[in-house]
Amino acid sequence: MPKPPRARGTGEATSGRPWAVGFGTSAARDVRGYGLDDPRFRPTLRELVEALKQNPLQFPTKRGKLKHARAASLKFGGSSWRLVFAVSMTEHRVRILSVGPHDTAYDRAKRRI
């Protein structure tokens, strides 16, 4: 019997069904002014949300206080940003904790986890 597919960079298997993805209240506030399709983001926030729906486990886990979180990299106007999120395997759900410049996103996520 073939093994189920594995997420890149993890030992956890993924299922074929899409993940439920939602923004926490504070994270929604973080992006409200930009919108999901703002072209200054590379990839756009909508593209990242779609990637999370397909396989959130493809993104690396963090360490320390954020050891239960993962992060996706993106660029905004040439600067490095992060989308930090938590994955619930039992609920098959992704909760976006913060979006922002690199250090700011991690600091906010630590308070929201």
N, C-alpha and C positions, 0 to 999 in steps of 0.2 A: 504494500500500500504506500503511495507517495506521501511524503511529508507535506504539511501545509506550508504556504509561502512564509518566509521570515522577513520581518522589517529590516531594512538596511541599518546596520550598526547596532542592532539589538538582538537579544535572544528570544524576543517575544513574537508569537505568530499573529498575523492579521487575518481578519475575516473578510469575506467578499462584500458585506453590506456597508453602506456609507455610515460614517460617524456623525452624530449630532454635534454641531458646533454652535456655541453661543458666546456672546460677549458678556462678561460681568458688567455690572452697572458702571463701575468706575472706568473700566476699559472702553466701554461704549462712549463714555464722555471723552476719553483720550482721542478717539478717532472721529467724533461727530463733525468737527470742522473740516475734515479732509475728505470724507466720503470713501467708499470702498473702491472707486475707480479712479482716484486721483492719479494722473499720469506721472507725477513726481516720484511715486513709489515704484521701485523695481525689485521684485515683482509687485504688482498692485495688491492691495489688501484682499480684494476679491479672489485673485489667483491663489494667494496663500490660504484663504479659507477653503477654497476648492481642494487644495493639496491636503489640508487637514481632514477634510471629509473622506478623502480616499485612503490616507494612511498617516495619521499623526505620529506614529512610531518611527517614521523615517528621520525625524529631527532629533538631535542629541539631547540627552538628559543633562541636567545641571548638577552642581555639587553644593555642599553646605546647606544653608537654609532653603535653597531651592532644589534640593535633591529629588523632590517629587514633581518637579516641573521640567518642561522642555522649552526650547527656544528656536525660532526660525529667524534667519538673517534677511534683511532687506536694506535697500538703499533709499534714502530720501534726499533728493537734491545733492547727491554726492557724498552724504554722510552716512555712517553706519548706524542702522536702527535694529531693534529686535522686537519680535512679537513673542511674548512669553505666555505659556499656556500650561494647564494641568489636564491630564488624561485620567478618566475613570474607566477602567477596564470592565468593571461589573455593569456599569450603566451604558457603556459604549458611547461615551460623551466626552467632548473637549470643551473646556471652559477657558476662554482667553482672559488672562489676568491683566496684561498691560501691553501697550504699544508705545514705543518712543525711542529717543536716542539711546544708544547702547547702555550706559550706566544708569540713566534715568529709568529705563524700562525694568531693569533688574531691581533697582531700589523700590519701585512701586510694587512690583510683583511680590517682593518679600513681605510687604505690609498687607497684601491682599490674599496671600495663600491660605 
